[in-house]
Each structure stands twice: as C-alpha cells, then as structure tokens.
Amino acid sequence: MTKLKTTALASALTLAIAGCGEAEEPVVDNDLADEQVIDTAEYDPMTRDYLLSDDAAERRAEFSEPDFRSEYRTYRDEIVSEQVRLVNEAGDDADMSETDREEAEAAAQPREANTNMRARENMTWGYLDRNDDDQLSVAEYAIWAIPLNPQNEALNDQGQPELKAETINKAADSFFYYDLDGDTYLDRREFTAARRGENFDL
C-alpha cells in the first residue's frame, strides 16, 4: 500500500513539474486557428432557419413582398448612387462625435464594385437606417441581411436584377424572429441581437 502511495505521489509530482515549463507560443497557422477566425466573422442571418412564435408568425403573414421590393429597390438605388465619404474629407476629426467618426471610418472602407455596398461588418446603424427614424424596416434590415451582390440572383421581365422570393422570405423570417417587441421594426437592441446571431428558440 505504501509503495502504491509513493508511486502515485511521484507521478503527480512529475506531472506538476512538467507543467511548470515555459508557455508554448500559440500556433497561428493551423486549422483550429482558422476556425477561430471564422467564428468571429459577422453573423450571416441567411444561413439558418427561424422558428417564429405564434405572434411573430402572424406579423410575418402580413408581410407584403411587393411593398418590400419597392422599398428595398429604392434604398439599393440610393446606395449605388451615393458618394463614398472618406475619413479625410469628413472635416476636423477633433470636432467629430464618436458615432460620426465610426460612420466616416466605415464609409471609407472598400465597397463591392458593382453595387457600391459596404461589407456587412462596415454597415453602421446610420448606413442602414435610410430614412433616419431610428428603427429598421424589413427593407432596411435586408440591406444588411441579404448577400452583398443580389444582382447575381435573377433578372425580372425587364432584364433588371431581382431578388428571388426565397431570399426575401429568408430575410423576412429572420427579421420577424428578432422583432421581439412586435412593432414590425427593429430597434438598436433587436438589431444587435440579429447581428450577433442570438438564438431565442425555446
């Protein structure tokens, strides 16, 4: 019995001493590191299905695809034609609010060549809230939710780029999933939950 205790104690001591060596340098070029980088990327709301509550499903059923298409197209046209505001053209940096500085920096980032769209991670609240009412409609939210170049989706009868109904429905499902207060708009808190991909399934 004494020999067993001595062997166990010696083994534990050997492990403890081995653990006290110098810390290993983190390995950056491996599959695990790549997975960790991917995990920190902006959430893509188009990658999952959404289980809507009964109330959310009722509001979702009232969603008008033609109205959405019209509003979304208006915002997309604005984005295509707007000038990129560079940080050094934004005025005296010292006079800028933190929100204005964040907006100017995001605006200065490279955009998608064909559509002039910002990358998701550079889409600020001010960029998405196209009518400045401090809330996001389904169409404003869809600017962020739908992939950067919906031009690749389909063409309508006039040969113009058009979103597929499937894409619109997925964006609408995610919108109503995150519309927690049921007012058919997303406030900043609700949009932050969407941006993080928070899960409210029971």
C-alpha positions as CSV (number, residue, x, y, z in Angstrom):
1,M,0.0,0.0,0.0
2,T,2.9,2.4,0.9
3,K,4.6,1.6,-2.4
4,L,1.3,2.4,-4.3
5,K,1.0,5.8,-2.5
6,T,4.7,6.6,-3.2
7,T,4.3,5.8,-6.9
8,A,1.1,7.9,-7.2
9,L,2.8,10.8,-5.4
10,A,5.9,10.6,-7.6
11,S,3.7,10.5,-10.7
12,A,1.7,13.6,-9.6
13,L,4.9,15.4,-8.8
14,T,6.4,14.6,-12.2
15,L,3.3,15.9,-13.9
16,A,3.3,19.1,-11.8
17,I,6.9,19.8,-12.6
18,A,6.4,19.2,-16.3
19,G,3.5,21.7,-16.3
20,C,5.7,24.4,-14.9
21,G,7.8,24.7,-18.1
22,E,7.8,27.8,-20.4
23,A,4.5,28.5,-22.0
24,E,4.3,27.4,-25.6
25,E,4.0,30.0,-28.3
26,P,0.5,29.9,-29.9
27,V,0.4,28.2,-33.2
28,V,-1.3,30.6,-35.7
29,D,-1.1,28.6,-38.9
30,N,-3.3,25.6,-38.2
31,D,-6.9,24.5,-38.8
32,L,-8.0,25.4,-35.2
33,A,-6.8,29.0,-35.6
34,D,-8.6,29.3,-38.9
35,E,-11.8,28.0,-37.3
36,Q,-11.5,30.6,-34.5
37,V,-11.1,33.4,-37.1
38,I,-14.2,32.2,-38.9
39,D,-16.2,32.1,-35.7
40,T,-15.5,35.8,-35.1
41,A,-16.8,36.9,-38.6
42,E,-20.0,38.9,-38.9
43,Y,-23.1,36.6,-38.5
44,D,-24.9,35.7,-41.7
45,P,-28.7,35.6,-41.0
46,M,-29.3,33.8,-44.2
47,T,-27.6,30.6,-43.0
48,R,-30.3,29.2,-40.7
49,D,-34.0,28.6,-40.5
50,Y,-36.0,30.5,-37.9
51,L,-38.7,29.2,-35.6
52,L,-41.2,32.0,-35.2
53,S,-43.5,32.4,-32.2
54,D,-47.3,32.4,-33.0
55,D,-47.3,36.3,-32.7
56,A,-44.3,36.7,-34.9
57,A,-45.8,34.3,-37.5
58,E,-49.0,36.4,-37.6
59,R,-47.0,39.5,-38.2
60,R,-44.9,37.7,-40.8
61,A,-48.0,36.6,-42.6
62,E,-49.0,40.3,-43.1
63,F,-45.6,41.0,-44.8
64,S,-46.1,42.4,-48.3
65,E,-43.4,41.2,-50.7
66,P,-44.3,43.8,-53.4
67,D,-44.1,46.7,-50.9
68,F,-40.8,45.2,-49.7
69,R,-39.4,45.0,-53.2
70,S,-40.3,48.6,-53.9
71,E,-38.7,50.0,-50.7
72,Y,-35.7,47.8,-51.0
73,R,-35.1,48.8,-54.6
74,T,-35.3,52.5,-53.6
75,Y,-32.7,52.0,-50.9
76,R,-30.4,50.0,-53.2
77,D,-30.6,52.7,-55.8
78,E,-29.6,55.3,-53.2
79,I,-26.6,53.2,-52.1
80,V,-25.4,52.7,-55.7
81,S,-25.5,56.4,-56.4
82,E,-24.2,57.7,-53.1
83,Q,-20.7,59.1,-52.8
84,V,-18.2,57.4,-50.6
85,R,-17.4,59.7,-47.7
86,L,-13.7,59.4,-46.9
87,V,-12.4,60.0,-43.4
88,N,-10.0,62.8,-44.5
89,E,-12.9,64.6,-46.2
90,A,-15.2,64.4,-43.1
91,G,-13.9,67.6,-41.6
92,D,-11.9,68.2,-38.4
93,D,-11.5,64.9,-36.7
94,A,-11.5,66.6,-33.3
95,D,-15.0,68.0,-33.8
96,M,-16.5,64.7,-34.8
97,S,-18.7,62.7,-32.4
98,E,-17.8,59.0,-31.8
99,T,-20.8,58.0,-34.0
100,D,-19.7,60.3,-36.8
101,R,-16.1,59.0,-36.6
102,E,-17.3,55.4,-36.7
103,E,-19.5,56.2,-39.7
104,A,-16.7,58.0,-41.5
105,E,-14.3,55.2,-41.0
106,A,-16.8,52.5,-42.1
107,A,-17.7,54.6,-45.2
108,A,-14.0,54.8,-46.2
109,Q,-13.7,51.0,-46.4
110,P,-13.6,49.3,-49.8
111,R,-17.1,48.6,-51.3
112,E,-18.4,45.9,-53.6
113,A,-17.6,47.2,-57.1
114,N,-20.9,46.6,-58.9
115,T,-23.3,47.6,-56.2
116,N,-21.4,50.1,-54.0
117,M,-22.5,48.1,-51.0
118,R,-20.4,48.0,-47.8
119,A,-19.3,44.7,-46.4
120,R,-21.6,43.6,-43.6
121,E,-19.1,44.5,-40.8
122,N,-19.0,48.1,-42.1
123,M,-22.7,48.6,-42.2
124,T,-23.4,51.0,-39.3
125,W,-26.8,51.9,-37.9
126,G,-26.7,55.2,-39.7
127,Y,-26.0,53.5,-43.0
128,L,-28.9,51.1,-42.6
129,D,-31.4,53.5,-41.2
130,R,-32.0,55.1,-44.6
131,N,-35.0,57.3,-43.5
132,D,-33.4,58.4,-40.2
133,D,-36.3,57.2,-38.0
134,D,-34.1,55.3,-35.5
135,Q,-35.6,52.0,-36.4
136,L,-35.1,49.5,-39.2
137,S,-37.9,48.3,-41.5
138,V,-37.7,44.9,-43.2
139,A,-36.2,46.5,-46.3
140,E,-33.6,48.5,-44.3
141,Y,-32.7,45.3,-42.4
142,A,-32.4,43.4,-45.7
143,I,-29.6,45.7,-46.8
144,W,-27.6,44.0,-44.1
145,A,-29.2,40.6,-44.2
146,I,-29.1,39.8,-47.9
147,P,-25.7,38.9,-49.5
148,L,-23.7,41.8,-50.9
149,N,-24.5,41.3,-54.6
150,P,-28.1,40.3,-55.1
151,Q,-27.5,41.3,-58.8
152,N,-26.4,37.7,-59.2
153,E,-29.8,36.3,-58.1
154,A,-32.2,36.6,-61.0
155,L,-33.5,39.0,-63.7
156,N,-37.1,40.3,-63.9
157,D,-39.1,40.7,-67.1
158,Q,-37.4,44.0,-67.9
159,G,-33.9,42.3,-67.5
160,Q,-33.2,44.1,-64.3
161,P,-31.6,42.3,-61.3
162,E,-34.3,41.0,-58.9
163,L,-34.2,39.2,-55.6
164,K,-35.6,35.7,-55.6
165,A,-38.7,35.2,-53.4
166,E,-36.8,32.5,-51.4
167,T,-34.2,35.1,-50.5
168,I,-36.8,37.7,-49.5
169,N,-38.6,35.1,-47.4
170,K,-35.5,34.1,-45.5
171,A,-34.7,37.8,-44.7
172,A,-38.2,38.4,-43.6
173,D,-38.2,35.3,-41.4
174,S,-35.0,36.5,-39.6
175,F,-36.4,40.0,-39.3
176,F,-39.6,38.9,-37.6
177,Y,-37.6,36.4,-35.4
178,Y,-35.6,39.3,-34.0
179,D,-38.6,41.8,-33.7
180,L,-39.0,40.9,-30.1
181,D,-41.4,43.7,-29.1
182,G,-43.7,43.0,-32.1
183,D,-43.8,46.5,-33.6
184,T,-42.7,45.3,-37.0
185,Y,-39.4,47.3,-36.8
186,L,-36.1,46.5,-35.3
187,D,-34.6,48.9,-32.7
188,R,-30.9,49.1,-32.0
189,R,-31.1,46.4,-29.3
190,E,-33.0,44.0,-31.5
191,F,-30.7,44.6,-34.5
192,T,-27.7,44.0,-32.2
193,A,-29.2,40.6,-31.3
194,A,-29.6,39.8,-35.0
195,R,-26.1,41.0,-35.8
196,R,-24.8,38.6,-33.1
197,G,-27.0,35.7,-34.3
198,E,-28.6,35.3,-30.9
199,N,-30.8,32.3,-30.5
200,F,-34.2,32.7,-28.9
201,D,-35.6,29.3,-29.7
202,L,-37.2,27.6,-26.7
